[in-house]
Amino acid sequence: TIQLPSGKQIEYVIDGRNRRVGKKVNGQLVQGFLYQGSLNPVVELDGNGNVVSRFVYGSKDNIPDYKLKNVNTYRILSDHLGSPRRVVDINEGSIVQRMDYDAFGNVVFDSNPGFQPFGFAGGIYDLSTQLTRFGARDYDAQTGRWTAKDPILFDGKDTNLYGYVLNDPVNFIDPLGLKYLDCVADCIRENRFDLLATLGTLATALGGVRLPKTEKEKRKAVTGIKKKVSDKTTRFSRLGMKITKKWGTKNPYARYASKGVRGIGRGILPLLAFEGFYDIGTIGRCLFVCDNC
């Protein structure tokens, strides 16, 4: 229970999974949440259990993209950490809420306080106490510290059990309230072009092949040790040869299938080069974004 200077008492209802599922003011329930999984509130309730808003997740794990209230839909625009910055009425195109923060997450400007319940780094923000809930703990942006020590102690990789993300809230987040996550790594994971995963899915659909090349072939292709990879060295090529061997060259369908599969193998090298340059660009972009937000 938190006693405010005004005499008001705030109490949070925490469930068995350490999620904030309700808020009480002077003993009266005034707000509730329903969750999808461990971290994602999908429904906001009033004190009587009536639905106030619903939330739809998409581009980020820790902050919804949309808020649905009555017949209106609102787009929540967030930064690299998941902090909501603008909320836009998609029907009118107008900004209904703007939020600005300092480096440690203090709200320095809020044009429509309480319009939606999310705050710094996507946590559940309480206007009354200015505490933000992340998974297992509440974060106090005024002190830049957690209000409780880390439940997993030093496994959180911080010698200060009350410290927030190694005192680097611009680059790190901690949605679980347990261990910091790297903004740059998360950005790269979300935006990189995974050629092998894409081609692996295609190869599996074509004939149970997991990867377009062996690891040895991939290393040689990427580093330039082997400038030209023969069709017969790729698994796609071998698959094409198997199709030809099994069905014969006179079968037109088998012939076209064999050529198509072997063509994928021939196109892998330039695609790998494209992947490399694309990922270098992604890394540079993520470093810039995470350093300048």
PAZAPA-4460 file (N, C-alpha, C; in steps of 0.05 Angstrom, whole numbers, plus 32768, in hexadecimal, padded with zeros to 4 digits):
% residues 293
    n_x    n_y    n_z   ca_x   ca_y   ca_z    c_x    c_y    c_z   seq   type   mol
   8011   7FE8   8000   8000   8000   8000   8011   8019   8000     1      T     A
   800A   802C   7FEF   8019   8045   7FED   8007   805C   7FF8     2      I     A
   8012   806B   800B   8004   8082   8016   800D   809B   8009     3      Q     A
   7FFB   80A9   7FFA   8002   80C2   7FED   8001   80D9   8000     4      L     A
   800E   80EF   7FFA   800D   8107   800C   7FF1   8111   8011     5      P     A
   7FDF   810C   7FFE   7FC3   8115   8001   7FB4   8104   8014     6      S     A
   7FC0   80ED   801D   7FB1   80DB   802E   7FA5   80C3   8020     7      G     A
   7FA5   80C5   8005   7F99   80AF   7FF5   7FAB   8097   7FF7     8      K     A
   7F9F   807F   7FF9   7FAE   8066   7FFA   7FAB   8057   7FDF     9      Q     A
   7FC2   8050   7FD4   7FC2   8041   7FBB   7FCC   8025   7FC0    10      I     A
   7FBD   8011   7FB6   7FC5   7FF5   7FB9   7FC3   7FE7   7F9F    11      E     A
   7FD8   7FD8   7F98   7FD8   7FC9   7F7E   7FD1   7FAC   7F84    12      Y     A
   7FC0   7FA1   7F72   7FB9   7F85   7F74   7FCC   7F75   7F61    13      V     A
   7FDC   7F63   7F6C   7FEF   7F54   7F5D   7FE7   7F37   7F5E    14      I     A
   7FE7   7F2A   7F46   7FDF   7F0E   7F45   7FF7   7EFB   7F4A    15      D     A
   7FF3   7EE1   7F47   8007   7ECE   7F4D   801E   7ECE   7F39    16      G     A
   801B   7EDC   7F22   8030   7EDE   7F0E   803E   7EFA   7F0F    17      R     A
   803A   7F08   7F25   8046   7F22   7F2A   803B   7F38   7F17    18      N     A
   8024   7F34   7F0C   8018   7F48   7EFA   8006   7F5B   7F0A    19      R     A
   8007   7F74   7F03   7FF5   7F87   7F0F   7FDA   7F84   7F02    20      R     A
   7FC7   7F79   7F10   7FAC   7F73   7F05   7F97   7F86   7F10    21      V     A
   7F9E   7F97   7F23   7F8A   7FAA   7F2D   7F97   7FC0   7F3D    22      G     A
   7F87   7FD5   7F41   7F90   7FEC   7F52   7F78   7FF4   7F64    23      K     A
   7F7F   7FF8   7F7D   7F6B   8001   7F91   7F72   801C   7F9B    24      K     A
   7F5E   802D   7F9F   7F61   8047   7FAB   7F50   8047   7FC4    25      V     A
   7F5E   804B   7FDB   7F50   804A   7FF5   7F3F   8030   7FF8    26      N     A
   7F4A   801A   7FEF   7F3D   8001   7FF2   7F29   7FFA   7FDD    27      G     A
   7F23   800C   7FCB   7F0F   8008   7FB6   7F1D   8002   7F9B    28      Q     A
   7F16   7FEC   7F8E   7F21   7FE5   7F75   7F18   7FF9   7F5F    29      L     A
   7F2B   8005   7F51   7F24   8019   7F3D   7F2E   8011   7F21    30      V     A
   7F40   7FFE   7F1F   7F4B   7FF7   7F05   7F54   7FDA   7F05    31      Q     A
   7F52   7FCD   7EEE   7F5B   7FB1   7EEC   7F66   7FAB   7ED0    32      G     A
   7F74   7F95   7ECE   7F80   7F8D   7EB4   7F7D   7F6F   7EB0    33      F     A
   7F78   7F68   7E97   7F79   7F4C   7E8E   7F91   7F49   7E7C    34      L     A
   7F9F   7F33   7E7E   7FB8   7F2F   7E70   7FB7   7F19   7E5C    35      Y     A
   7FC8   7F1C   7E48   7FCE   7F07   7E35   7FEC   7F00   7E3A    36      Q     A
   7FF1   7EE8   7E45   800C   7EE2   7E4D   8015   7EF0   7E66    37      G     A
   802F   7EF2   7E6A   8039   7EFD   7E83   803A   7F1B   7E84    38      S     A
   803C   7F28   7E6D   8042   7F44   7E6C   802E   7F56   7E5F    39      L     A
   801C   7F4B   7E4F   800C   7F5C   7E3D   7FF0   7F60   7E47    40      N     A
   7FEA   7F78   7E53   7FCE   7F7E   7E59   7FBE   7F82   7E3F    41      P     A
   7FA9   7F73   7E3C   7F99   7F75   7E23   7F7E   7F82   7E29    42      V     A
   7F76   7F84   7E42   7F5C   7F91   7E49   7F61   7FA1   7E62    43      V     A
   7F57   7FBA   7E62   7F56   7FCB   7E7A   7F39   7FCB   7E84    44      E     A
   7F36   7FC8   7E9E   7F1B   7FC7   7EAB   7F18   7FDE   7EBE    45      L     A
   7EFF   7FE5   7EC3   7EFA   7FF8   7ED9   7EF6   7FE8   7EF3    46      D     A
   7EEF   7FF6   7F08   7EED   7FE9   7F22   7ED6   7FD5   7F24    47      G     A
   7EC3   7FD6   7F12   7EAC   7FC4   7F12   7EB0   7FAD   7EFF    48      N     A
   7EC7   7FAC   7EF2   7ECD   7F96   7EDF   7EC3   7F9B   7EC3    49      G     A
   7EBB   7FB3   7EBD   7EB2   7FBA   7EA2   7ECB   7FC1   7E91    50      N     A
   7EC9   7FBA   7E77   7EDF   7FBF   7E65   7EE1   7FDD   7E5F    51      V     A
   7EF9   7FE8   7E63   7EFE   8004   7E5D   7F0C   8005   7E41    52      V     A
   7F20   7FF5   7E3D   7F2F   7FF5   7E24   7F3A   7FDA   7E1F    53      S     A
   7F3F   7FD4   7E05   7F4D   7FBC   7DFD   7F66   7FC4   7DED    54      R     A
   7F7A   7FB2   7DEE   7F94   7FB9   7DE1   7F9D   7FA3   7DCE    55      F     A
   7FA8   7FAB   7DB8   7FB1   7F99   7DA3   7FCF   7F9C   7D9F    56      V     A
   7FDE   7F86   7DA1   7FFB   7F86   7D9F   8003   7F7E   7D82    57      Y     A
   801A   7F88   7D7A   8023   7F82   7D5F   8041   7F84   7D5C    58      G     A
   804B   7F9D   7D5A   8067   7FA2   7D53   807A   7F9F   7D6A    59      S     A
   8070   7FA1   7D83   8082   7F9E   7D9B   8075   7F8C   7DAF    60      K     A
   8086   7F7F   7DBF   807D   7F6D   7DD3   8073   7F7B   7DEC    61      D     A
   807D   7F92   7DF2   8078   7F9F   7E0C   8065   7FB7   7E0B    62      N     A
   805A   7FBD   7DF4   8047   7FD3   7DF1   8034   7FCE   7DDB    63      I     A
   801A   7FD2   7DDF   8007   7FCD   7DC9   8009   7FE2   7DB3    64      P     A
   7FFF   7FDB   7D9B   7FFE   7FED   7D85   7FE4   7FFC   7D84    65      D     A
   7FCF   7FF0   7D8F   7FB5   7FFC   7D8C   7FA6   7FFB   7DA7    66      Y     A
   7F96   800F   7DAC   7F83   8010   7DC2   7F67   8012   7DB6    67      K     A
   7F55   8000   7DBE   7F39   8000   7DB5   7F27   8008   7DCC    68      L     A
   7F18   801D   7DC9   7F06   8026   7DDE   7EEC   802F   7DD1    69      K     A
   7ED7   8022   7DDA   7EBC   8026   7DCE   7EBE   8020   7DB0    70      N     A
   7EB8   8034   7DA0   7EB9   8030   7D83   7ED2   803C   7D77    71      V     A
   7EE3   8047   7D88   7EFB   8055   7D7E   7F14   8043   7D7F    72      N     A
   7F26   8048   7D6C   7F40   803A   7D6C   7F56   804F   7D6C    73      T     A
   7F6A   804A   7D7D   7F80   805C   7D80   7F9A   804E   7D7B    74      Y     A
   7FAC   805B   7D6D   7FC6   8050   7D67   7FDA   805B   7D7C    75      R     A
   7FE8   8048   7D89   7FFC   8050   7D9D   8017   804F   7D90    76      I     A
   8024   8066   7D8D   803E   8069   7D81   8053   8069   7D97    77      L     A
   8066   8057   7D97   8079   8054   7DAC   8096   8057   7DA1    78      S     A
   80A8   805C   7DB3   80C4   805E   7DAB   80D2   8043   7DAD    79      D     A
   80ED   8043   7DAB   80FC   802A   7DAA   80FA   801A   7DC3    80      H     A
   80F4   8027   7DDA   80F1   8019   7DF3   80D5   800E   7DF8    81      L     A
   80C2   8018   7DE8   80A6   8010   7DEC   8097   8025   7DFC    82      G     A
   80A3   803D   7E00   8095   8053   7E0E   8081   8060   7DFB    83      S     A
   8067   8062   7E02   8054   806F   7DF1   805B   808D   7DEF    84      P     A
   805C   8097   7DD6   8063   80B3   7DD1   804B   80C3   7DC6    85      R     A
   803C   80B6   7DB5   8024   80C3   7DAA   800E   80AE   7DA8    86      R     A
   7FF6   80B6   7DAD   7FDE   80A6   7DA9   7FCC   80B5   7D95    87      V     A
   7FC6   80A7   7D7F   7FB8   80B4   7D69   7F9D   80A7   7D65    88      V     A
   7F89   80B8   7D62   7F6E   80AF   7D5A   7F6F   80A8   7D3C    89      D     A
   7F6D   808F   7D35   7F71   8088   7D19   7F5A   8091   7D07    90      I     A
   7F43   8097   7D13   7F2D   80A1   7D02   7F30   80BE   7CFB    91      N     A
   7F3A   80CE   7D0E   7F3C   80EB   7D09   7F59   80F3   7D02    92      E     A
   7F6C   80E1   7D09   7F88   80E8   7D05   7F93   80FC   7D19    93      G     A
   7F85   8101   7D2E   7F8E   8114   7D42   7F9D   8107   7D59    94      S     A
   7FB0   8115   7D65   7FBF   810B   7D7B   7FAF   8110   7D95    95      I     A
   7FA8   80FB   7DA3   7F98   80FD   7DBB   7FA9   80FC   7DD4    96      V     A
   7FC2   80F3   7DD1   7FD4   80F4   7DE8   7FF1   80F5   7DDF    97      Q     A
   8000   8106   7DEC   801D   8108   7DE7   802B   8104   7E02    98      R     A
   803F   80F3   7E03   804E   80EF   7E1B   806C   80F2   7E16    99      M     A
   807A   8101   7E28   8097   8105   7E26   80A3   80FC   7E41   100      D     A
   80BB   80F1   7E3F   80C9   80E6   7E56   80E6   80F1   7E58   101      Y     A
   80F1   80F0   7E70   810E   80F5   7E72   811C   80DA   7E6F   102      D     A
   8136   80D9   7E72   8145   80C1   7E6C   813D   80AA   7E7E   103      A     A
   8136   80AF   7E97   812F   8099   7EA9   8111   8093   7EAA   104      F     A
   8101   80A0   7E99   80E5   8099   7E96   80D2   80AB   7EA5   105      G     A
   80DB   80C1   7EB1   80C9   80D3   7EBE   80B8   80E1   7EA8   106      N     A
   809E   80E2   7EAC   808C   80EF   7E99   808F   810D   7E9C   107      V     A
   809A   811A   7E88   809D   8137   7E89   8087   8146   7E7B   108      V     A
   8078   8138   7E6B   8061   8144   7E5E   804D   812E   7E57   109      F     A
   8033   8134   7E5D   801E   8121   7E56   8005   8132   7E50   110      D     A
   7FFE   8132   7E37   7FE8   8143   7E2E   7FCC   8139   7E36   111      S     A
   7FCA   811F   7E3D   7FB1   8113   7E44   7FB5   80FD   7E59   112      N     A
   7FBC   8105   7E71   7FC3   80F1   7E86   7FAD   80DC   7E8A   113      P     A
   7FB5   80C3   7E8A   7FA3   80AD   7E90   7F93   80A3   7E78   114      G     A
   7F99   80AF   7E60   7F89   80A6   7E49   7F8E   8088   7E43   115      F     A
   7FA6   8080   7E46   7FAD   8063   7E44   7FC1   805C   7E5A   116      Q     A
   7FC2   8043   7E62   7FD1   803D   7E7B   7FEE   8037   7E78   117      P     A
   7FF9   803A   7E60   8015   8033   7E5C   8028   804B   7E5F   118      F     A
   8040   8045   7E68   8053   805B   7E6C   806F   8053   7E62   119      G     A
   8083   805C   7E70   809F   8059   7E68   80A5   803B   7E63   120      F     A
   80B2   8036   7E4C   80BA   801B   7E43   80A3   8007   7E43   121      A     A
   808B   8011   7E40   8074   7FFF   7E3D   8068   7FF4   7E56   122      G     A
   8072   7FFE   7E6E   8067   7FF4   7E87   804C   8001   7E8D   123      G     A
   803E   7FF5   7EA1   8025   8000   7EAA   802A   8018   7EBD   124      I     A
   8022   802F   7EB5   8028   8048   7EC3   8011   8051   7ED4   125      Y     A
   8017   8057   7EEE   8002   8061   7F00   8007   807F   7F05   126      D     A
   7FF3   808F   7EFD   7FF6   80AC   7F01   7FF8   80B4   7F1E   127      L     A
   7FEA   80A6   7F2F   7FE9   80AD   7F4C   8004   80AA   7F59   128      S     A
   8011   8094   7F55   802B   808E   7F62   8043   8094   7F50   129      T     A
   803E   8096   7F36   8053   809A   7F22   8066   8081   7F21   130      Q     A
   805B   806A   7F28   806A   8051   7F27   8062   8043   7F0D   131      L     A
   8075   8035   7F01   8071   8026   7EE9   8076   8008   7EEE   132      T     A
   8062   7FF8   7EE7   8065   7FDB   7EED   8071   7FCD   7ED5   133      R     A
   8086   7FBE   7EDB   8093   7FAC   7EC7   8094   7F90   7ED3   134      F     A
   8083   7F7F   7ECA   8084   7F63   7ED3   8084   7F60   7EF1   135      G     A
   809A   7F59   7EFD   809B   7F52   7F1A   809E   7F6A   7F2C   136      A     A
   80A5   7F82   7F21   80AB   7F98   7F33   80A0   7FB3   7F29   137      R     A
   809F   7FC6   7F3B   8098   7FE2   7F34   80B1   7FF2   7F32   138      D     A
   80B1   8003   7F1E   80C8   8015   7F19   80C1   8032   7F20   139      Y     A
   80D2   803F   7F2F   80CF   805B   7F37   80E2   806C   7F27   140      D     A
   80D7   8079   7F13   80E8   8089   7F01   80F4   80A1   7F0F   141      A     A
   80E8   80AB   7F25   80F3   80C2   7F33   810E   80BB   7F40   142      Q     A
   8111   80A3   7F49   812A   809A   7F55   813B   808A   7F41   143      T     A
   812F   8081   7F2B   813D   8070   7F18   8143   8055   7F23   144      G     A
   8132   804B   7F36   8137   8032   7F43   811C   8022   7F45   145      R     A
   8120   8008   7F49   8108   7FF7   7F4F   8100   7FFC   7F6C   146      W     A
   80E7   7FF6   7F72   80DD   7FF9   7F8D   80E2   7FDF   7F9E   147      T     A
   80EB   7FCA   7F90   80F1   7FB1   7F9E   810A   7FA5   7F91   148      A     A
   8118   7F94   7FA0   8130   7F88   7F96   8129   7F73   7F81   149      K     A
   813C   7F6C   7F71   8138   7F59   7F5B   8131   7F3D   7F66   150      D     A
   811A   7F32   7F5E   8113   7F17   7F68   8127   7F01   7F61   151      P     A
   8136   7F05   7F4B   814A   7EF1   7F44   8166   7EF9   7F4D   152      I     A
   8166   7F0D   7F5F   817F   7F16   7F6B   8195   7F1C   7F56   153      L     A
   81AD   7F12   7F59   81C3   7F1A   7F48   81C2   7F0C   7F2D   154      F     A
   81AF   7EFA   7F29   81AC   7EEE   7F0E   81A2   7F03   7EFA   155      D     A
   8199   7F1A   7F04   8191   7F2F   7EF2   81A8   7F3F   7EE7   156      G     A
   81C1   7F37   7EED   81D9   7F42   7EE2   81DE   7F5F   7EEB   157      K     A
   81D3   7F66   7F03   81D8   7F81   7F0E   81E0   7F7E   7F2B   158      D     A
   81F6   7F8A   7F33   81FE   7F88   7F4F   81EC   7F99   7F61   159      T     A
   81DE   7FAC   7F56   81CA   7FBC   7F65   81AF   7FAF   7F61   160      N     A
   81A4   7FA2   7F75   818B   7F93   7F72   8173   7FA6   7F6E   161      L     A
   8176   7FC0   7F73   8161   7FD3   7F6E   8166   7FE4   7F55   162      Y     A
   817D   7FE0   7F49   8184   7FF0   7F32   8174   7FE9   7F19   163      G     A
   816E   7FFE   7F09   815E   7FFA   7EF1   8170   7FF9   7ED8   164      Y     A
   8170   7FE3   7ECB   817E   7FDD   7EB1   819B   7FE9   7EB1   165      V     A
   81AA   7FE4   7EC6   81C6   7FED   7EC7   81C9   800B   7EC3   166      L     A
   81B4   801A   7ECC   81B4   8037   7EC9   81B7   8040   7EAC   167      N     A
   81AD   8031   7E9A   81AE   8038   7E7D   8192   8034   7E71   168      D     A
   817E   8044   7E7A   8163   8041   7E71   815E   804A   7E54   169      P     A
   8172   8056   7E48   816F   805E   7E2C   8172   8047   7E19   170      V     A
   8182   8033   7E21   8188   801D   7E0F   817C   8002   7E19   171      N     A
   8177   8000   7E33   816D   7FE7   7E3E   8151   7FE9   7E48   172      F     A
   8143   7FD2   7E48   8128   7FD0   7E54   8127   7FB7   7E65   173      I     A
   8113   7FB6   7E76   8110   7F9E   7E88   80F2   7F99   7E8B   174      D     A
   80E5   7F8F   7E77   80C8   7F8A   7E78   80BF   7F76   7E8D   175      P     A
   80D1   7F64   7E95   80CA   7F50   7EA9   80D0   7F59   7EC5   176      L     A
   80DE   7F6F   7EC8   80E6   7F77   7EE3   80FB   7F65   7EEF   177      G     A
   810A   7F57   7EDE   811E   7F44   7EE7   813A   7F49   7EDC   178      L     A
   813B   7F4E   7EC2   8155   7F50   7EB5   8153   7F62   7E9D   179      K     A
   8167   7F73   7E99   8166   7F87   7E84   8168   7F79   7E68   180      Y     A
   815C   7F86   7E54   815E   7F7E   7E38   816B   7F95   7E29   181      L     A
   817A   7F8E   7E14   8188   7FA1   7E04   8177   7FAC   7DEE   182      D     A
   8173   7FC7   7DED   8163   7FD4   7DD8   816F   7FCD   7DBD   183      C     A
   8189   7FCF   7DBA   8196   7FCA   7DA0   8191   7FAE   7D96   184      V     A
   8195   7F9A   7DA8   8191   7F7E   7DA1   8174   7F79   7D99   185      A     A
   8162   7F85   7DA8   8145   7F81   7DA3   813E   7F8D   7D88   186      D     A
   8149   7FA5   7D82   8144   7FB2   7D69   814E   7FA2   7D51   187      C     A
   8166   7F97   7D54   8172   7F86   7D3E   8161   7F6D   7D3A   188      I     A
   8159   7F61   7D51   8149   7F48   7D4F   812F   7F4D   7D40   189      R     A
   8122   7F65   7D44   8109   7F6A   7D38   810B   7F72   7D1A   190      E     A
   8122   7F7D   7D12   8124   7F89   7CF8   8137   7F7B   7CE5   191      N     A
   8147   7F68   7CEE   815B   7F5C   7CDC   814D   7F4A   7CC8   192      R     A
   815B   7F46   7CB2   8151   7F34   7C9C   815D   7F19   7CA0   193      F     A
   814D   7F05   7CA8   8158   7EEA   7CAD   8154   7ED9   7C94   194      D     A
   8168   7ED9   7C82   8166   7ECB   7C69   8164   7EAD   7C6E   195      L     A
   8174   7EA2   7C80   8175   7E85   7C84   815A   7E7C   7C8F   196      L     A
   814E   7E8C   7CA1   8134   7E83   7CAB   811F   7E83   7C95   197      A     A
   8120   7E98   7C83   810D   7E99   7C6D   8110   7E82   7C5A   198      T     A
   812A   7E7E   7C51   812F   7E68   7C3E   812B   7E4D   7C4B   199      L     A
   8131   7E4B   7C65   812D   7E32   7C73   8110   7E2A   7C74   200      G     A
   80FE   7E3E   7C78   80E2   7E38   7C77   80D9   7E2F   7C5B   201      T     A
   80E3   7E3C   7C46   80DD   7E35   7C2B   80E7   7E19   7C25   202      L     A
   8100   7E13   7C2D   810C   7DF9   7C27   80FD   7DE3   7C35   203      A     A
   80F4   7DE8   7C4E   80E5   7DD4   7C5D   80CB   7DCE   7C4E   204      T     A
   80BE   7DE3   7C44   80A5   7DDE   7C35   80AA   7DCF   7C1B   205      A     A
   80C2   7DD3   7C0F   80C7   7DC5   7BF6   80D0   7DA8   7BF9   206      L     A
   80DD   7DA2   7C10   80E6   7D86   7C12   80F5   7D80   7C2B   207      G     A
   80EF   7D8D   7C41   80FB   7D86   7C5A   8118   7D8F   7C5D   208      G     A
   8121   7DA2   7C4D   813C   7DAD   7C4F   813C   7DC4   7C63   209      V     A
   814D   7DC3   7C77   814C   7DD7   7C8C   815A   7DF1   7C85   210      R     A
   8171   7DEF   7C77   8181   7E06   7C70   8188   7E05   7C52   211      L     A
   818C   7E1C   7C46   8194   7E1D   7C2A   81B0   7E13   7C24   212      P     A
   81C2   7E15   7C38   81DD   7E0C   7C35   81E6   7E00   7C50   213      K     A
   81FC   7DF1   7C4F   8209   7DE8   7C68   8216   7E00   7C74   214      T     A
   821E   7DFE   7C8E   822B   7E14   7C9B   8246   7E1A   7C8D   215      E     A
   8254   7E05   7C84   826E   7E09   7C77   826A   7E19   7C5E   216      K     A
   8255   7E12   7C4E   8250   7E21   7C35   8248   7E3D   7C3B   217      E     A
   8238   7E41   7C50   8230   7E5C   7C57   8248   7E6E   7C5E   218      K     A
   825A   7E62   7C6F   8272   7E72   7C77   8283   7E79   7C5F   219      R     A
   8287   7E66   7C4D   8297   7E6C   7C35   828A   7E80   7C24   220      K     A
   8270   7E7F   7C22   8262   7E93   7C10   8264   7EAF   7C1C   221      A     A
   8260   7EB1   7C36   8260   7ECB   7C43   827C   7ED8   7C44   222      V     A
   8290   7EC8   7C4A   82AB   7ED3   7C4D   82BA   7ED5   7C33   223      T     A
   82B0   7EC8   7C1D   82BD   7ECA   7C04   82D3   7EB6   7C00   224      G     A
   82D6   7EA3   7C12   82EB   7E8E   7C0F   82E6   7E7E   7BF5   225      I     A
   82CC   7E79   7BF0   82C5   7E6A   7BD8   82B4   7E7D   7BC7   226      K     A
   82BF   7E87   7BB2   82B1   7E9C   7BA3   8299   7E92   7B94   227      K     A
   829A   7E79   7B8B   8284   7E6F   7B7B   827C   7E54   7B87   228      K     A
   8263   7E52   7B8F   8259   7E39   7B9A   824A   7E2A   7B85   229      V     A
   8252   7E12   7B7F   8245   7E01   7B6B   8228   7DFB   7B73   230      S     A
   8217   7DF8   7B5E   81FB   7DF0   7B64   81FA   7DD7   7B75   231      D     A
   820D   7DC4   7B6F   820B   7DAA   7B7C   8214   7DAC   7B9A   232      K     A
   821F   7DC2   7BA2   8227   7DC4   7BBE   8210   7DCD   7BD1   233      T     A
   81FC   7DD8   7BC5   81E6   7DE2   7BD6   81D1   7DCC   7BDA   234      T     A
   81C4   7DCE   7BF0   81AF   7DBA   7BF6   8198   7DBD   7BE4   235      R     A
   8192   7DD6   7BDB   817D   7DD9   7BC8   8184   7DCB   7BAE   236      F     A
   819D   7DCD   7BA6   81A5   7DC0   7B8D   81A3   7DA2   7B90   237      S     A
   81AB   7D97   7BA7   81A8   7D7A   7BAB   818B   7D72   7BAB   238      R     A
   817A   7D83   7BB6   815E   7D7C   7BB6   8153   7D7C   7B99   239      L     A
   815D   7D8F   7B89   8154   7D8F   7B6D   815E   7D76   7B5E   240      G     A
   8176   7D6D   7B64   8180   7D55   7B57   8170   7D3C   7B60   241      M     A
   8167   7D3C   7B79   8157   7D26   7B83   813C   7D25   7B74   242      K     A
   8131   7D3C   7B6F   8117   7D3D   7B60   811B   7D32   7B44   243      I     A
   8131   7D3B   7B37   8137   7D31   7B1C   813B   7D13   7B1C   244      T     A
   814A   7D09   7B2F   8151   7CED   7B30   8138   7CDC   7B35   245      K     A
   8126   7CE6   7B46   810E   7CD6   7B4D   80FA   7CD6   7B37   246      K     A
   80F5   7CED   7B2A   80DF   7CF0   7B17   80E8   7CF0   7AFA   247      W     A
   8102   7CF4   7AF6   810D   7CF3   7ADB   810B   7D0E   7ACD   248      G     A
   811B   7D11   7AB8   811C   7D2B   7AAA   8105   7D2E   7A96   249      T     A
   80F7   7D18   7A90   80E1   7D1A   7A7D   80C7   7D24   7A8A   250      K     A
   80C6   7D23   7AA4   80AE   7D2D   7AB2   80B0   7D4C   7AB3   251      N     A
   809E   7D5A   7AA5   80A1   7D78   7AA4   809F   7D85   7ABF   252      P     A
   808D   7D7A   7AD0   8089   7D86   7AEB   80A2   7D83   7AFC   253      Y     A
   80AE   7D6B   7AFB   80C6   7D66   7B0A   80DD   7D77   7AFF   254      A     A
   80DE   7D7B   7AE5   80F3   7D8B   7AD9   80F2   7DA8   7AE2   255      R     A
   80D9   7DB3   7AE2   80D6   7DCF   7AEB   80DB   7DD2   7B09   256      Y     A
   80D2   7DBE   7B18   80D7   7DBF   7B35   80F4   7DBE   7B3B   257      A     A
   8103   7DAC   7B2D   8120   7DA9   7B31   812E   7DC3   7B2A   258      S     A
   8127   7DD0   7B14   8134   7DE9   7B0C   812E   7DFF   7B20   259      K     A
   8115   7E00   7B29   810D   7E14   7B3C   811C   7E12   7B57   260      G     A
   811E   7DFA   7B61   812C   7DF6   7B7A   814A   7DFC   7B78   261      V     A
   8156   7DF3   7B61   8173   7DF8   7B5D   8178   7E16   7B58   262      R     A
   8164   7E24   7B4D   8166   7E41   7B49   8168   7E50   7B63   263      G     A
   8159   7E45   7B77   815A   7E52   7B92   8177   7E50   7B9C   264      I     A
   8183   7E38   7B98   819F   7E35   7BA1   81B2   7E48   7B94   265      G     A
   81AE   7E4D   7B7A   81C0   7E60   7B6C   81BC   7E7C   7B75   266      R     A
   81A4   7E82   7B7F   819F   7E9E   7B88   81A6   7EA4   7BA4   267      G     A
   81B0   7E90   7BB3   81B5   7E94   7BCF   81CC   7EA7   7BD5   268      I     A
   81E2   7EA5   7BC5   81FA   7EB6   7BCA   81F3   7ED3   7BCA   269      L     A
   81E6   7EDE   7BB4   81E0   7EFA   7BB5   81CC   7F01   7BCC   270      P     A
   81BB   7EEE   7BD3   81A8   7EF3   7BE9   81B7   7EF5   7C03   271      L     A
   81CB   7EE4   7C07   81DB   7EE5   7C1F   81EA   7F00   7C21   272      L     A
   81F4   7F09   7C0A   8202   7F23   7C0A   81EE   7F39   7C11   273      A     A
   81D6   7F38   7C06   81C2   7F4B   7C0C   81BB   7F4B   7C2A   274      F     A
   81B9   7F32   7C35   81B3   7F30   7C52   81C8   7F3D   7C62   275      E     A
   81E1   7F39   7C5B   81F7   7F44   7C6A   81F6   7F63   7C6B   276      G     A
   81F3   7F6F   7C53   81F2   7F8C   7C51   81D9   7F97   7C60   277      F     A
   81C2   7F88   7C5D   81AA   7F91   7C6A   81AD   7F91   7C88   278      Y     A
   81B9   7F7C   7C92   81BD   7F7A   7CAF   81D0   7F8E   7CBA   279      D     A
   81E5   7F95   7CAA   81F8   7FAA   7CB2   81E8   7FC4   7CB5   280      I     A
   81D7   7FCA   7CA1   81C7   7FE2   7CA2   81B4   7FE2   7CBA   281      G     A
   81A8   7FCB   7CC0   8196   7FC8   7CD7   81A5   7FCE   7CF1   282      T     A
   81BD   7FC3   7CF4   81CD   7FC7   7D0C   81D3   7FE5   7D0F   283      I     A
   81DB   7FF2   7CF9   81E1   800E   7CFA   81C9   801F   7D02   284      G     A
   81B2   8018   7CF6   8199   8026   7CFC   8192   8023   7D1A   285      R     A
   8194   800A   7D24   818C   8005   7D40   819F   8013   7D53   286      C     A
   81B9   8014   7D4D   81CB   8023   7D5D   81C4   8041   7D5E   287      L     A
   81BC   804C   7D47   81B5   8068   7D45   819B   806D   7D54   288      F     A
   8187   805C   7D50   816D   8060   7D5D   816F   805F   7D7B   289      V     A
   817D   804A   7D85   817F   8046   7DA2   8191   805A   7DAF   290      C     A
   81A2   8067   7DA0   81B4   807B   7DAB   81A8   8097   7DAB   291      D     A
   8194   809B   7D9A   8189   80B6   7D97   816D   80B9   7DA0   292      N     A
   8161   80A4   7DAB   8146   80A7   7DB5   8146   80AE   7DD3   293      C     A
***
